[in-house]
Amino acid sequence: MAFGIKRDELERWKQQVQRGQIAFITHYWYDPRFPDSYCVTKVGCADLNKLIEWGKQYGLEAKWVDRRGPYPHFDLMGKRQYTILKKEGFDPILTKFNLHSPSWG
């Protein structure tokens, strides 16, 4: 279940994905399978090869791409989410969602 996202933010993400751009969107989220995660970042791109190549730099595997529907994307949570958002320069998102440097080993 997603929440805390504005319609225009979602529409902008969808348009960027459809244009073949690497697009990021972060929103609050709850899934009982992941009790330690309260938000998720979706990194999407309709050009699957481009998305997969982008993901390789962060150790993301092609099999992790969510290919359901017209917006293929990686779901980022936890340490990987923080690390990628930090490296991609999304400090305002880290602040907005209160994501801090993870203390995991």
VMD Tcl script that draws the C-alpha trace (Angstrom):
set ca {
  {0.00 0.00 0.00}
  {1.44 3.35 -1.06}
  {0.67 6.73 0.47}
  {2.14 10.18 0.91}
  {2.55 10.84 -2.79}
  {0.94 13.56 -4.88}
  {-0.81 12.75 -8.14}
  {1.38 15.17 -10.11}
  {4.55 13.51 -8.74}
  {3.28 10.12 -9.84}
  {2.25 11.39 -13.27}
  {5.64 13.06 -13.78}
  {7.39 9.77 -12.85}
  {5.20 7.79 -15.26}
  {5.91 10.23 -18.10}
  {9.66 10.10 -17.48}
  {9.57 6.30 -17.41}
  {7.58 6.16 -20.65}
  {10.09 8.53 -22.33}
  {12.89 6.09 -21.51}
  {14.44 8.21 -18.77}
  {15.76 6.81 -15.50}
  {13.13 8.15 -13.09}
  {12.95 8.10 -9.29}
  {9.95 8.33 -7.02}
  {9.85 7.73 -3.27}
  {6.74 7.28 -1.19}
  {5.61 5.96 2.15}
  {4.69 2.35 1.96}
  {3.62 -0.56 4.10}
  {4.03 -4.24 3.39}
  {4.03 -6.72 6.27}
  {6.71 -8.75 4.45}
  {9.14 -5.88 5.07}
  {8.44 -4.65 8.61}
  {11.62 -2.56 8.81}
  {10.82 -0.48 5.72}
  {8.37 2.41 5.81}
  {9.12 3.87 2.40}
  {10.24 2.64 -1.00}
  {11.97 4.26 -3.95}
  {10.97 3.09 -7.39}
  {13.57 3.60 -10.11}
  {11.92 3.08 -13.46}
  {12.62 3.22 -17.17}
  {10.62 1.80 -20.09}
  {13.91 0.99 -21.84}
  {14.67 -2.26 -20.00}
  {18.25 -2.47 -21.25}
  {18.94 1.07 -20.03}
  {17.36 0.30 -16.64}
  {19.32 -2.92 -16.23}
  {22.59 -1.23 -17.20}
  {21.89 1.59 -14.74}
  {21.23 -0.94 -11.99}
  {24.49 -2.80 -12.54}
  {26.52 0.07 -11.11}
  {24.73 -0.53 -7.80}
  {24.79 -4.31 -7.88}
  {21.13 -4.60 -8.86}
  {20.31 -7.75 -10.79}
  {18.14 -7.81 -13.91}
  {15.86 -10.40 -12.32}
  {14.91 -7.83 -9.66}
  {13.19 -5.55 -12.18}
  {9.45 -5.44 -11.55}
  {8.14 -5.91 -15.09}
  {4.44 -5.97 -14.30}
  {2.59 -3.25 -16.13}
  {3.89 -0.49 -18.36}
  {6.37 0.96 -15.82}
  {9.32 -1.41 -15.29}
  {11.24 -0.49 -12.15}
  {13.52 -1.52 -9.32}
  {12.15 -1.25 -5.78}
  {14.73 0.15 -3.37}
  {14.47 -0.18 0.40}
  {16.75 -0.03 3.41}
  {20.50 0.31 3.07}
  {20.49 0.01 -0.72}
  {17.81 2.73 -0.96}
  {19.84 5.09 1.21}
  {23.11 4.41 -0.59}
  {21.68 4.90 -4.08}
  {19.70 8.02 -3.21}
  {22.81 9.51 -1.58}
  {25.05 8.72 -4.57}
  {22.44 10.05 -7.02}
  {22.22 13.37 -5.12}
  {18.73 13.01 -3.67}
  {19.56 14.51 -0.28}
  {16.20 16.37 -0.12}
  {14.40 13.01 -0.43}
  {16.57 11.53 2.33}
  {15.55 14.45 4.55}
  {11.87 14.41 3.57}
  {11.54 10.71 4.38}
  {13.83 10.85 7.41}
  {16.23 8.32 5.93}
  {19.54 8.31 7.76}
  {22.87 6.71 7.11}
  {22.31 3.05 7.88}
  {24.31 1.50 10.68}
  {24.18 -1.97 9.19}
  {27.49 -3.81 8.84}
}
mol new
graphics top color blue
foreach p $ca { graphics top sphere $p radius 0.5 }
foreach p [lrange $ca 0 end-1] q [lrange $ca 1 end] { graphics top cylinder $p $q radius 0.2 }
display resetview
